[in-house]
């Protein structure tokens, strides 16, 4: 997903009051009122990254809505597939499989009442119809003319399909479904294939297609097709969503397009393009809340969501630059009162004891730690911080406490270790995992003076993410997620993309994991609700060994590698109900 700064050209800023000269769509934090505010004169329009399909594919069909979507059939690439996946607005899960593998099919309906009609299985055209009940597909009435590359619209009990090919000839045929059988409807004015489609059985929309490549639009009234306004850009294998009077067209070929256009029942106007150009997507939704999923080239499982209007704001934005580049550091505190300390500095190429404090806009130098170290853990706040473990380069058990000005020695960990995770406060801290191996599952609890043994992790691990409190902590990495209740760890829901050396923020039931290492270094971000992880807005810069602080809705990620970066990113999530809208 693009960052807030990339979309709007400016970062979220921290001000004591209202931001002077705010541009349309700009967000800022009012530190006096302790809330986010944004300036709104027009509706928000843009594409955001959604969760990936479990199985990437092209030439598939879509149905439903942006938050209750359905993707089914397609080509993976060869062969064709019968897979179905359901979307909850964040992630895809597997649903019941089609009885017949197929690609280039038509789709209609909802997530719990979907329709799959005709399409191709390899070089063979099928006339089979299947109906989905939210769990399984069952057979429906057969299509009179089997075909691929066609358009479809409507519901499970009132659908319409039109155009397409076998691959030859190209058809202008229209058929209507009543939930039991297909009957012939009025023909398109022009035989067409590879078009986009939207609408209902009695108010359908067909746009684009070939041959030849066209920008033409046709509108169906349940009886006959008539010409509508032409698209701005001719294309085929285009995707669509919405209605006849509020349609959305996006993607297409050739070459692959990222273009998006809006239809008002008369004419098309260009809108924000997709992040990635592609064609042969599955799609569904409304003009103001649509999704496109899958497609090619190359074959992908990526999802993009199109949104218009006052929507919840979720994005990473650029924050203040640290005074010194470093990675393998620790962090604690909040987004507007953060603390970063220790790590491996660049370009000096040595462990550092440097401390920096963040006020929501800029970093300033704080008191140095007594011992320079990297791969340590942090907990607490900016004025009551805790740093422990790490490598000096010798693995250490030393603990230090920060009072907002200076570090002083605290009680030593029972076991020296680095690549350790931390949670809690200065007087009720938690350290868990780490290296060397014998310590990888160990947990220790701090009371402000001394560490004592707690319950061990079920799986030993190092370089993990950690957050929460001493009695409600969270540990997560590529091996899984565990939750601590003050005595014992239990297994929680696994991340969609497990990673090591990650940033972490939040609490056990509302956590954020960001960046880290998944094979390459990643910018991916996921949030945890106490049960499961869902994908959210990615950082603008992929990084590992970074510092993290804050909450799930207002987090801070800073430092990291490659390169020992100085950049900071701020994650913000809020909706219109918690924001103050100012209109200019």
Secondary structure by P-SEA (a helix, b strand, c coil): ccccccccccccccccccccccccbbbbbcccccbbbbbbcbbbbbbbbccccccccccccccccccbbbbcbbbcccccccbbbbbcccccccccccccccccccccccccbbbbcbbbcccccccbbbbbcccccccccccccccccccccccccbbbbcccccccccccbbbbbccccccccccccccccbbbbbccccbbbbcccccccccbbbbbcccccccccccccccccccccccccbbbbcccccccccbbbbbccccccccccccccccccccccccccccccccccccccbbbbbbcccccccccccccccccccccccccccccbbbbcccccccccccccbbbbbcccccccccccccccccccccccccbbbbccccccccccbbbbbcccccccccccccccccccccccccbbbbccccccccccbbbbbcccccccccccccccccccccccccbbbbbcccbbbbbcccccccccccccccccccccccccbbbbcbbbccccccbbbbbcccccccccccccccccbbbbccccbbbbcccccccccbbbbbbbbccccbbbbcc
